[in-house]
Amino acid sequence: MKTLYFISGPIGVNKEKIACQILTKLPACIYLASESLEVANPPILNDETSKLYLDNLSYVLNNYLKSQSYQNIIFTINLKDKEQLNNILNKLNLKQTKLCHVTLYNSKNAPLTESYNDINSTKIDVKKLKLDDLIKEIVVLDE
């Protein structure tokens, strides 16, 4: 069974650094960052580009989910709200995939906003754990 590590959180909680560390701990693993799918100058935010982003994101994730080569997929995102999460998850083929959704936050510098509190996920305060302990806590969710 595959595992999708869906790591969300506000800017400033080191999602990329944590994802890269998890990448080194798991076999047959790939890391995808949502930010790499929507770098534009200037950013154009409208219904068309929102749909385009969601379609591209779900296409890429679904391709890795059906891949025989990867068993662990790490995906990081700065979610806007619960609706965005549901839109993404509803487009993914999660059959035979364990979803480990973690929301990272920093109680000092990047506290959880109301939109993140509303999301059903395991919440982890990065300020309270050392990096190695944080990685272990996320990976143990799959066991």
Buried (B, 14 or more C-beta within 10 A) or exposed (E): EBBBBBBBBBEEBBBEEBBBBBBEEBEEBBBBBBEEBBEEEEEEEEEEEBEBBBEEBBEBBBEBBEEEEBBBBBBBBBBEBBEBBEBBBEBBEBEEBBBBBBBBBBEEEBEBEEBBEEBEBEEBBBEEBEEEEBBEEBBEBBE
